[in-house]
Amino acid sequence: MFWLVLWLVVAVVTVVSAMLPMTDVPRHVRVGEALARRWRRWHPGRPEPTGAPIENIAATLRRLQDWLDAYADPQPIPGKATKVTATANAYDRVLVEACHALDVPEGLDGTAGIDREAERLRMQSALVEAGLVLRGTSISRRRTW
């Protein structure tokens, strides 16, 4: 009886191991990978952010706004129109990026002229309401002398 049971166990192990896929990876590695996959499925990690950090976006918006304020000065600057247009386009692009980062609705695409200015102001106020600080206190504004 003992030999029959032993023979059945060996036969079952042989048949099962023959049906398993043959790989060069040791069994303990495959078991560890299977356990890791199951752990990740049961305990998903934190979602990874997809865009730039909001601090960098806010700093870029403030820097571009300072440039736009500097170009608003009536003094003639060589290439002023080109610089104002490029800075305004960059500001709009970063403003849209900030809206996406904070889940604020934006509708700047397809607008022009006064409608674009109105949408830009609406987006700025929505971002301020969401907690983004668009106006920093620069050193030149802090000086009172």
C-alpha positions in Angstrom: 0.0 0.0 0.0 2.8 2.4 0.9 4.4 1.8 -2.5 1.2 2.5 -4.3 0.7 5.8 -2.6 4.4 6.8 -3.2 4.0 5.8 -6.9 0.8 8.0 -7.2 2.5 11.0 -5.5 5.5 10.7 -7.8 3.2 10.3 -10.9 1.1 13.3 -10.0 4.2 15.5 -9.3 5.7 14.4 -12.6 2.5 15.1 -14.6 2.0 18.5 -13.0 5.6 19.6 -13.5 5.4 18.5 -17.1 2.4 20.7 -17.6 4.0 23.7 -16.1 5.8 26.1 -18.6 9.5 25.6 -18.8 11.5 28.7 -18.0 15.0 29.5 -16.9 13.6 31.4 -13.9 13.8 29.5 -10.7 10.5 28.6 -9.0 11.1 30.7 -5.9 11.6 33.8 -8.1 8.3 33.1 -10.0 6.5 32.6 -6.6 7.9 35.9 -5.3 6.8 37.8 -8.5 3.3 36.3 -8.2 3.1 37.4 -4.6 4.3 40.9 -5.5 1.7 41.2 -8.2 -1.0 40.1 -5.9 0.2 42.6 -3.2 0.2 45.4 -5.7 -3.3 44.5 -6.8 -4.7 44.4 -3.3 -2.7 47.4 -2.1 -2.3 49.9 -4.9 0.3 52.6 -4.4 -0.3 56.3 -4.4 -1.0 57.7 -7.9 2.0 59.4 -9.4 1.7 63.0 -10.5 1.8 63.5 -14.2 2.7 67.2 -14.6 5.1 69.7 -13.2 4.9 70.5 -9.5 2.3 73.2 -8.8 5.0 75.3 -7.0 7.0 75.4 -10.2 3.9 76.3 -12.3 3.0 79.2 -9.8 6.6 80.5 -9.9 6.6 80.5 -13.7 3.3 82.3 -13.8 4.6 85.0 -11.4 7.8 85.4 -13.4 5.9 85.7 -16.7 3.5 88.2 -15.1 6.5 90.3 -13.9 7.8 90.3 -17.5 4.5 91.4 -18.9 4.4 94.2 -16.3 7.9 95.2 -17.3 6.9 95.3 -21.0 3.8 97.4 -20.2 6.2 100.3 -19.4 5.8 102.9 -22.1 9.6 103.1 -22.7 10.6 101.9 -26.1 12.3 98.5 -26.0 13.9 96.9 -29.1 11.6 94.0 -30.3 9.0 94.9 -27.7 6.0 93.6 -29.7 7.6 90.3 -30.3 8.6 90.0 -26.6 5.1 90.9 -25.4 3.5 88.4 -27.8 5.8 85.6 -26.9 5.5 86.3 -23.2 1.6 86.5 -23.4 1.5 83.1 -25.3 3.8 81.5 -22.7 1.7 82.9 -19.9 -1.5 81.5 -21.5 0.2 78.1 -21.9 1.3 78.0 -18.3 -2.1 79.3 -17.1 -3.8 76.4 -18.9 -1.3 74.0 -17.3 -2.1 75.4 -13.9 -5.8 74.9 -14.6 -5.2 71.3 -15.5 -3.1 70.7 -12.4 -5.8 72.2 -10.1 -8.8 70.8 -12.0 -10.1 74.2 -12.9 -12.1 74.4 -16.1 -10.4 76.4 -18.8 -11.6 77.6 -22.2 -8.8 79.7 -23.6 -8.5 77.7 -26.8 -10.4 79.2 -29.7 -10.8 82.6 -28.2 -9.3 85.9 -29.4 -9.3 89.5 -28.6 -11.5 90.7 -25.7 -13.0 87.2 -25.2 -9.5 85.9 -24.6 -8.8 88.6 -22.1 -12.1 87.9 -20.3 -11.4 84.1 -20.2 -7.8 84.8 -19.0 -9.2 86.9 -16.1 -11.8 84.2 -15.3 -9.2 81.6 -15.2 -6.9 83.7 -13.0 -9.7 84.3 -10.5 -10.7 80.6 -10.5 -7.0 79.7 -9.8 -6.8 82.2 -6.9 -10.0 80.8 -5.5 -8.4 77.3 -5.8 -5.5 78.6 -3.6 -2.9 79.5 -6.2 -0.9 82.7 -5.4 -0.5 84.5 -8.7 1.0 87.7 -7.3 4.1 87.5 -5.2 5.7 90.4 -3.3 8.9 91.1 -5.2 11.8 93.0 -3.7 11.1 96.1 -5.9 7.5 96.2 -4.6 8.6 95.9 -0.9 10.9 98.9 -1.0 9.3 102.0 0.3 12.3 104.3 0.0 
